[in-house]
Amino acid sequence: MQKVKQIILLVMLIVLLIVMIQNHAPIQFRFLNWTYTVSQLLVVLIVFLVGFLAGFAVAKWPRRKQDDFETTPTPR
């Protein structure tokens, strides 16, 4: 299973590298009232890292056990 994860990660990194190489033109990035001219490569990299960190955080989020969901009987 560890090998499969490593292969998937390697494929994702290769695809990311290809996308970054092909998209290096400068773009205008607007946020609220500010306008920035940045490389599209940088925007792709930042979006990838934010998505990766969000997925990692969700995967490591502590999960509640089924015992925590037990209900107590309600009186009638």
C-alpha positions as CSV (number, residue, x, y, z in Angstrom):
1,M,0.0,0.0,0.0
2,Q,2.9,2.3,0.7
3,K,4.3,1.8,-2.8
4,V,0.9,2.7,-4.3
5,K,0.8,6.0,-2.3
6,Q,4.4,6.8,-3.4
7,I,3.5,6.2,-7.1
8,I,0.4,8.3,-6.9
9,L,2.3,11.1,-5.3
10,L,5.1,10.9,-7.9
11,V,2.5,11.0,-10.7
12,M,0.8,14.0,-9.1
13,L,4.1,15.8,-8.8
14,I,5.0,15.1,-12.4
15,V,1.6,16.4,-13.6
16,L,2.1,19.5,-11.4
17,L,5.5,20.1,-12.9
18,I,4.2,19.8,-16.5
19,V,1.4,22.3,-15.7
20,M,3.8,24.7,-14.1
21,I,6.2,24.6,-17.0
22,Q,3.4,25.2,-19.6
23,N,1.8,28.0,-17.6
24,H,4.5,30.5,-16.8
25,A,3.0,33.7,-18.4
26,P,2.3,36.6,-16.1
27,I,-1.3,37.2,-15.1
28,Q,-3.2,39.9,-13.2
29,F,-4.5,38.7,-9.9
30,R,-7.1,40.8,-8.2
31,F,-8.1,40.5,-4.5
32,L,-10.5,43.1,-3.1
33,N,-9.0,46.4,-4.1
34,W,-5.5,45.2,-4.8
35,T,-4.2,44.1,-8.2
36,Y,-1.0,42.1,-8.6
37,T,0.9,40.9,-11.6
38,V,2.3,37.5,-10.8
39,S,3.5,34.4,-12.7
40,Q,0.7,31.9,-13.4
41,L,3.2,29.3,-12.3
42,L,3.2,30.8,-8.8
43,V,-0.6,30.9,-8.6
44,V,-0.8,27.2,-9.7
45,L,1.8,26.3,-7.0
46,I,0.0,28.2,-4.3
47,V,-3.4,26.7,-5.1
48,F,-1.8,23.2,-5.2
49,L,-0.2,23.7,-1.8
50,V,-3.3,25.1,-0.2
51,G,-5.3,22.2,-1.5
52,F,-2.7,19.7,-0.3
53,L,-2.6,21.2,3.2
54,A,-6.4,21.3,3.4
55,G,-6.7,17.6,2.4
56,F,-3.9,16.7,4.9
57,A,-5.7,18.6,7.7
58,V,-9.0,16.9,7.0
59,A,-7.3,13.5,6.8
60,K,-5.7,14.1,10.2
61,W,-8.8,15.6,11.9
62,P,-9.6,13.6,15.0
63,R,-12.6,11.4,14.4
64,R,-15.3,10.7,17.0
65,K,-15.8,7.1,17.9
66,Q,-19.2,5.4,17.5
67,D,-19.4,5.3,21.3
68,D,-19.6,9.1,21.3
69,F,-22.8,9.0,19.3
70,E,-24.7,6.7,21.7
71,T,-28.0,8.2,22.7
72,T,-29.5,8.0,26.1
73,P,-33.0,6.8,26.3
74,T,-35.5,9.6,26.7
75,P,-38.2,9.3,29.3
76,R,-41.8,9.0,28.1
